[in-house]
Amino acid sequence: MQERIVITGMGTVNPLGLNVNETWSNVIAGVSGVAPITLFDSHAANLHVHIAAEVKGFKPENFMDAKEARRRDRFEQFTVAAAREALLASGLEITDANSGRIGVIISSAIGGLQSLQDAILMNHTEGPRRVSPFLIPMLMSNGGAGMTAIEFGIKGPCFSVASACASGSDGIGTALMMLRTGMIDAALTGASEATITSTGVAAFDRVGAMSRKNDDYSMTPQPFDKNRDGLVMGEGSAVLVLERESDAKARGATIFAELAGYGATADAHHVTAPQEHGAGGAAAIRMALSSAKANFEDVGYINAHGTGTLLNDQSETRAVKAALGELAYKTPISSTKSMTGHMMGATGALEAIFCVKAVREGILPPTIHYETPDPECDLDYIPNKAREANISLAISNAFGFGGHNAVLAIRKYS
């Protein structure tokens, strides 16, 4: 019989908090992390978008050596901070004896975009000798994983998965498979992203994905609402510690939940638009449930990809219906991106933490800003207020540009 893989540690920095407890309190209270952009002057950059969900009050020197922090991109600083909290929560001690049996699979879809943007401008205005010698480790998408391994002395497999907005979930799923095969004994896994730059915002706005409700941002983003006008960019990191159940029990660790299943598919349809009928997403949901040895009726909550774009929300609704049939109408689903914004590759990892908290504490996060039903989005989206519910299994959807679909199944531990 296949041994269960369990979650023994969690850590995060994101627009709603600098740790798991603060974040969860704000999520179930329906707090929005959206505000005017402060990381750069969006008006001087002539952008049409002036709002984002930034990480607030983050001081990297509180989480790592100040000198090292200056040599790391913002997304890498976030990674180390989240990993430190996750490790502390797990109680996992890294030693010479076990360091080679611990993996670090921490993803990023984009990597150090701010560092790259700054270097391009520096090279253009002041010449190549002014480009930072630390640029390569600051911009590479595996930088968060590599620096986490260095920070904590972890010598097992270490890499980043890049699958756009599915990166975090695919990284966690990869860690699950590595643990199941016995390649490693524990993993730090998740994702990190820091794309709130003039280039990042301009690029996503040009593909028509961004909300422009700059003057009154109190009601954006609006996932699944008829009047939604696009996503709001977020940033941050989320990291989980995974272990086999027997190892976690042997060292007396607190087990928060079981990572029960993982599914991944490709639409093979369009580089930015999802399949209209959601077949790829539906297949990933079914695969994750099969991996978890779960039935459709076991699903008590779905944390949706739920970006607040016209195409995603309709196709995801159809995907859930295609996967669950009539049970879809009885299954609560919410988009926490309505509060955190879209943290790109990192959001799936944070939403996995929300699923852990949901099954453990019996509270389902809401979809805030929900006012006007869309006839094409006709499921139970837990509008505006968190809901108490005793559930045993939650799934988290993450769908990315390129047609990537990744789904995690998280089961209450008993």
C-alpha positions as CSV (number, residue, x, y, z in Angstrom):
1,M,0.0,0.0,0.0
2,Q,1.3,3.4,-1.0
3,E,2.4,5.5,2.0
4,R,0.7,8.8,2.6
5,I,2.6,12.0,1.9
6,V,1.8,14.6,4.5
7,I,2.3,18.4,5.0
8,T,4.2,19.2,8.2
9,G,5.2,22.8,7.6
10,M,3.9,25.9,5.8
11,G,5.3,29.4,5.3
12,T,4.3,32.5,3.2
13,V,4.7,36.1,2.5
14,N,2.0,37.6,0.3
15,P,-0.3,40.7,0.0
16,L,-2.4,39.6,3.0
17,G,0.4,38.9,5.5
18,L,4.0,38.0,6.3
19,N,3.1,34.6,7.8
20,V,0.5,31.9,7.5
21,N,-1.6,32.8,10.5
22,E,-1.9,36.5,9.6
23,T,-2.7,35.6,6.0
24,W,-5.4,33.1,7.0
25,S,-7.0,35.5,9.4
26,N,-7.3,38.1,6.6
27,V,-8.5,35.6,4.0
28,I,-11.4,34.3,6.1
29,A,-12.3,37.9,7.0
30,G,-12.5,38.8,3.3
31,V,-9.7,41.4,3.4
32,S,-8.5,42.8,0.0
33,G,-4.7,43.2,-0.6
34,V,-5.3,45.5,-3.6
35,A,-4.0,49.1,-3.4
36,P,-2.2,51.7,-5.6
37,I,1.2,50.6,-6.8
38,T,4.1,51.8,-4.6
39,L,7.0,49.8,-5.9
40,F,7.4,52.1,-8.9
41,D,5.7,55.2,-10.4
42,S,3.1,53.7,-12.7
43,H,1.9,57.1,-13.8
44,A,5.4,58.2,-14.9
45,A,5.7,54.8,-16.7
46,N,2.5,55.9,-18.7
47,L,0.7,52.7,-17.8
48,H,-3.1,52.2,-17.9
49,V,-2.9,50.1,-14.7
50,H,-2.1,51.7,-11.4
51,I,-3.2,49.1,-8.9
52,A,-1.7,45.8,-7.6
53,A,-1.6,43.5,-4.6
54,E,1.8,44.2,-3.2
55,V,3.5,42.5,-0.3
56,K,3.3,45.1,2.5
57,G,5.8,45.8,5.2
58,F,8.4,43.3,4.0
59,K,11.9,43.9,5.3
60,P,14.2,41.2,4.0
61,E,16.8,41.8,6.7
62,N,14.3,40.4,9.2
63,F,14.5,37.0,7.4
64,M,18.1,36.8,6.2
65,D,21.6,38.4,6.3
66,A,21.3,42.0,5.1
67,K,24.3,41.7,2.8
68,E,22.9,38.6,1.2
69,A,19.5,40.3,0.8
70,R,21.1,43.0,-1.3
71,R,22.4,40.3,-3.7
72,R,19.0,38.7,-4.2
73,D,16.0,39.7,-6.3
74,R,12.8,40.4,-4.5
75,F,11.3,37.0,-5.5
76,E,14.3,35.2,-3.9
77,Q,14.0,37.2,-0.7
78,F,10.3,36.2,-0.5
79,T,11.4,32.5,-1.1
80,V,13.8,32.4,1.8
81,A,11.4,34.1,4.2
82,A,8.6,31.6,3.4
83,A,10.9,28.6,3.5
84,R,12.2,29.7,6.9
85,E,8.7,29.9,8.4
86,A,7.8,26.5,6.8
87,L,10.9,24.8,8.2
88,L,10.4,26.3,11.7
89,A,6.7,25.1,11.7
90,S,7.8,21.6,10.6
91,G,10.5,21.2,13.2
92,L,12.5,19.4,10.6
93,E,16.2,19.5,11.5
94,I,18.6,19.5,8.6
95,T,21.8,17.7,9.4
96,D,24.8,16.3,7.6
97,A,23.1,12.9,7.8
98,N,19.8,13.8,6.1
99,S,20.6,16.9,4.0
100,G,21.2,14.8,0.8
101,R,17.8,13.2,1.2
102,I,15.8,16.5,1.3
103,G,14.7,18.1,-1.9
104,V,14.1,21.8,-2.7
105,I,11.5,22.1,-5.6
106,I,10.6,25.8,-5.4
107,S,9.2,27.2,-8.7
108,S,9.0,30.6,-10.4
109,A,7.3,31.3,-13.7
110,I,9.2,34.5,-14.4
111,G,12.2,34.8,-12.1
112,G,14.0,38.1,-11.3
113,L,12.1,40.4,-13.6
114,Q,13.0,43.6,-11.7
115,S,16.6,42.7,-11.7
116,L,16.6,42.0,-15.4
117,Q,14.7,45.2,-16.2
118,D,17.1,47.3,-14.1
119,A,20.1,45.7,-15.8
120,I,18.8,46.4,-19.3
121,L,18.2,50.0,-18.5
122,M,21.6,50.3,-16.8
123,N,23.4,48.7,-19.8
124,H,21.6,51.1,-22.1
125,T,22.3,54.3,-20.2
126,E,25.6,53.6,-18.4
127,G,27.2,50.7,-20.2
128,P,27.9,47.0,-19.5
129,R,30.5,47.6,-16.8
130,R,27.7,49.0,-14.6
131,V,25.6,45.8,-14.8
132,S,25.6,44.0,-11.5
133,P,27.9,41.0,-11.2
134,F,25.1,39.4,-9.3
135,L,22.6,39.7,-12.2
136,I,22.6,36.1,-13.3
137,P,21.8,34.6,-9.9
138,M,19.2,37.4,-9.4
139,L,17.3,36.8,-12.6
140,M,17.4,33.0,-13.0
141,S,14.0,31.4,-12.2
142,N,15.7,28.6,-10.2
143,G,17.3,31.3,-7.9
144,G,14.8,30.9,-5.2
145,A,15.3,27.2,-5.0
146,G,19.1,27.4,-5.2
147,M,19.3,30.1,-2.5
148,T,17.0,28.3,-0.2
149,A,19.2,25.2,-0.5
150,I,22.3,27.3,0.3
151,E,20.6,29.2,3.1
152,F,19.7,25.9,5.0
153,G,22.3,23.5,3.8
154,I,20.0,21.2,1.8
155,K,21.9,19.0,-0.6
156,G,19.2,16.8,-2.3
157,P,17.6,17.5,-5.7
158,C,17.1,21.2,-6.1
159,F,15.3,22.9,-9.1
160,S,12.4,25.1,-10.2
161,V,9.5,24.1,-12.4
162,A,8.3,26.6,-14.9
163,S,4.7,26.2,-16.2
164,A,3.4,29.8,-16.1
165,C,0.7,30.2,-13.5
166,A,0.7,26.5,-12.8
167,S,4.4,26.5,-11.7
168,G,3.8,26.4,-8.0
169,S,1.3,23.5,-8.2
170,D,3.4,21.6,-10.6
171,G,6.4,22.0,-8.3
172,I,4.4,20.6,-5.4
173,G,3.1,17.8,-7.5
174,T,6.7,16.9,-8.6
175,A,7.8,16.8,-5.0
176,L,4.9,14.5,-4.2
177,M,5.9,12.1,-6.9
178,M,9.6,12.2,-5.8
179,L,8.5,11.3,-2.3
180,R,6.3,8.5,-3.5
181,T,9.1,6.9,-5.5
182,G,11.5,7.1,-2.5
183,M,14.0,9.5,-4.3
184,I,13.9,11.8,-1.3
185,D,12.6,11.7,2.3
186,A,11.4,15.3,2.6
187,A,10.9,18.4,0.5
188,L,10.6,22.1,0.7
189,T,8.3,22.9,-2.2
190,G,6.2,25.8,-3.4
191,A,6.9,28.9,-5.5
192,S,7.8,32.6,-5.5
193,E,7.1,35.6,-7.8
194,A,7.7,39.3,-7.9
195,T,6.5,40.6,-11.2
196,I,5.0,44.0,-10.1
197,T,7.3,46.0,-12.4
198,S,6.6,48.4,-15.2
199,T,7.5,45.7,-17.7
200,G,5.4,43.0,-16.0
201,V,2.3,45.2,-15.6
202,A,2.6,46.6,-19.2
203,A,3.0,43.1,-20.7
204,F,-0.1,41.6,-18.9
205,D,-2.1,44.7,-19.7
206,R,-1.2,44.5,-23.4
207,V,-2.8,41.0,-23.6
208,G,-6.0,42.4,-22.2
209,A,-5.7,40.5,-18.9
210,M,-5.6,43.4,-16.3
211,S,-8.2,45.3,-14.4
212,R,-8.1,49.0,-14.9
213,K,-10.4,50.0,-12.1
214,N,-7.7,52.5,-10.8
215,D,-10.0,55.2,-9.3
216,D,-12.2,52.8,-7.4
217,Y,-10.3,49.6,-6.7
218,S,-12.4,48.6,-3.8
219,M,-14.3,46.1,-6.0
220,T,-11.6,44.5,-8.1
221,P,-10.7,41.8,-9.1
222,Q,-14.2,40.2,-9.4
223,P,-13.8,36.5,-10.2
224,F,-16.9,34.9,-11.6
225,D,-18.9,38.1,-11.5
226,K,-20.6,39.3,-14.6
227,N,-18.8,42.7,-14.4
228,R,-15.3,41.4,-14.0
229,D,-12.7,43.2,-16.0
230,G,-9.5,41.3,-15.5
231,L,-6.9,40.2,-13.0
232,V,-4.9,42.3,-10.5
233,M,-1.2,41.4,-10.3
234,G,0.0,40.1,-7.0
235,E,3.4,38.9,-5.6
236,G,4.8,36.7,-2.8
237,S,5.9,33.2,-2.0
238,A,4.5,30.1,-0.3
239,V,6.4,27.0,0.7
240,L,5.3,23.7,2.2
241,V,7.3,20.9,3.9
242,L,6.3,17.4,2.7
243,E,7.3,14.1,4.2
244,R,6.2,10.5,4.3
245,E,3.7,9.9,7.1
246,S,5.9,7.4,8.9
247,D,8.9,9.7,9.0
248,A,6.7,12.6,10.3
249,K,5.2,10.4,13.0
250,A,8.6,9.0,14.0
251,R,9.9,12.5,14.9
252,G,6.6,13.6,16.5
253,A,5.8,16.3,13.9
254,T,2.5,18.0,13.7
255,I,0.7,16.8,10.5
256,F,-1.4,19.6,9.0
257,A,-3.0,17.6,6.1
258,E,-2.3,14.9,3.6
259,L,-1.1,15.9,0.0
260,A,-3.2,13.1,-1.5
261,G,-3.1,13.7,-5.3
262,Y,-1.8,15.6,-8.3
263,G,-3.0,15.9,-11.9
264,A,-1.5,17.7,-14.8
265,T,-2.5,18.1,-18.4
266,A,-2.0,20.4,-21.4
267,D,-4.8,22.0,-23.5
268,A,-2.6,22.0,-26.7
269,H,-4.9,24.7,-27.8
270,H,-3.7,28.3,-27.5
271,V,-0.8,30.0,-25.9
272,T,-2.9,32.4,-23.7
273,A,-6.6,31.4,-24.1
274,P,-7.9,28.3,-22.3
275,Q,-10.1,25.8,-24.1
276,E,-13.6,27.2,-24.1
277,H,-15.2,23.9,-22.8
278,G,-12.5,23.3,-20.2
279,A,-11.6,19.8,-21.2
280,G,-8.0,20.1,-20.1
281,G,-8.8,21.4,-16.7
282,A,-11.5,18.7,-16.3
283,A,-9.0,16.0,-17.1
284,A,-6.5,17.4,-14.6
285,I,-9.2,17.4,-11.9
286,R,-10.1,13.8,-12.6
287,M,-6.4,12.8,-12.7
288,A,-5.8,14.4,-9.3
289,L,-8.8,12.6,-7.7
290,S,-7.6,9.3,-9.2
291,S,-4.1,10.0,-7.8
292,A,-5.7,10.6,-4.4
293,K,-7.9,7.5,-4.7
294,A,-10.9,9.7,-4.1
295,N,-14.4,9.8,-5.5
296,F,-16.1,12.9,-7.1
297,E,-18.5,13.1,-4.2
298,D,-15.5,13.4,-1.7
299,V,-14.7,16.9,-2.9
300,G,-15.9,19.4,-0.3
301,Y,-14.2,22.5,-1.6
302,I,-12.5,23.8,-4.7
303,N,-10.0,26.6,-4.6
304,A,-10.4,27.9,-8.2
305,H,-7.8,29.4,-10.4
306,G,-10.4,32.2,-10.7
307,T,-8.4,35.0,-12.2
308,G,-11.3,37.4,-12.9
309,T,-10.8,37.3,-16.6
310,L,-13.7,36.7,-18.9
311,L,-12.2,33.6,-20.6
312,N,-10.7,31.9,-17.5
313,D,-13.8,32.1,-15.3
314,Q,-16.1,30.7,-17.9
315,S,-13.8,27.9,-19.0
316,E,-13.0,26.9,-15.4
317,T,-16.7,26.7,-14.5
318,R,-17.2,24.4,-17.5
319,A,-14.1,22.4,-16.5
320,V,-15.6,21.8,-13.0
321,K,-18.9,20.8,-14.5
322,A,-17.2,18.4,-16.9
323,A,-15.2,16.8,-14.2
324,L,-17.9,16.5,-11.4
325,G,-21.1,16.5,-13.4
326,E,-24.2,17.4,-11.3
327,L,-22.1,17.3,-8.2
328,A,-20.5,20.6,-9.4
329,Y,-23.6,22.5,-8.4
330,K,-23.3,21.1,-4.8
331,T,-19.6,21.8,-4.4
332,P,-18.5,25.1,-2.9
333,I,-15.8,26.9,-5.0
334,S,-14.1,30.2,-4.4
335,S,-11.3,32.4,-5.8
336,T,-9.0,33.7,-3.2
337,K,-7.3,35.8,-5.9
338,S,-10.2,38.2,-5.2
339,M,-8.1,39.0,-2.1
340,T,-4.5,38.2,-2.9
341,G,-4.4,39.2,-6.5
342,H,-2.8,36.9,-9.0
343,M,0.7,36.0,-7.8
344,M,1.5,34.3,-11.1
345,G,3.5,31.1,-10.5
346,A,3.3,31.5,-6.8
347,T,-0.5,31.6,-6.4
348,G,-1.1,27.9,-6.7
349,A,1.3,27.2,-3.8
350,L,-0.4,29.8,-1.6
351,E,-3.8,28.3,-2.5
352,A,-2.6,24.9,-1.5
353,I,-2.0,26.3,2.0
354,F,-5.6,27.7,1.9
355,C,-6.9,24.2,1.1
356,V,-4.9,22.8,4.1
357,K,-6.4,25.4,6.4
358,A,-9.9,24.7,5.0
359,V,-9.8,21.0,5.6
360,R,-8.1,21.4,9.0
361,E,-10.2,24.2,10.4
362,G,-13.5,23.7,8.7
363,I,-13.7,27.2,7.2
364,L,-14.0,27.9,3.4
365,P,-12.6,31.2,2.1
366,P,-15.0,33.5,0.2
367,T,-14.9,35.1,-3.2
368,I,-15.1,38.7,-2.4
369,H,-16.4,41.5,-4.7
370,Y,-19.1,39.2,-6.0
371,E,-22.2,41.1,-6.9
372,T,-23.8,40.2,-10.2
373,P,-24.1,36.6,-11.3
374,D,-22.9,35.6,-14.7
375,P,-25.2,33.1,-16.4
376,E,-22.1,31.3,-17.8
377,C,-20.7,31.1,-14.2
378,D,-23.5,29.5,-12.3
379,L,-21.9,27.5,-9.5
380,D,-21.6,28.2,-5.7
381,Y,-18.7,30.7,-5.5
382,I,-19.0,31.3,-1.7
383,P,-19.9,35.0,-2.3
384,N,-18.3,37.6,0.0
385,K,-18.4,35.7,3.3
386,A,-16.4,32.7,4.6
387,R,-18.4,29.6,5.3
388,E,-18.1,26.9,8.0
389,A,-18.0,23.4,6.5
390,N,-16.7,20.1,7.8
391,I,-14.9,18.8,4.7
392,S,-12.5,15.9,4.1
393,L,-11.0,16.8,0.7
394,A,-10.2,20.0,-1.1
395,I,-8.7,20.5,-4.5
396,S,-6.8,23.5,-5.9
397,N,-6.8,24.4,-9.6
398,A,-3.9,26.2,-11.3
399,F,-4.1,26.9,-15.0
400,G,-1.4,28.7,-16.9
401,F,-0.5,30.4,-20.2
402,G,0.7,27.7,-22.6
403,G,-2.3,25.6,-21.8
404,H,-0.9,24.2,-18.5
405,N,-3.3,22.7,-16.1
406,A,-2.3,21.5,-12.6
407,V,-4.6,20.3,-9.8
408,L,-3.7,19.3,-6.2
409,A,-5.9,17.2,-3.9
410,I,-5.5,17.8,-0.2
411,R,-7.1,15.5,2.4
412,K,-7.9,16.1,6.0
413,Y,-5.5,14.1,8.1
414,S,-6.7,11.6,10.6
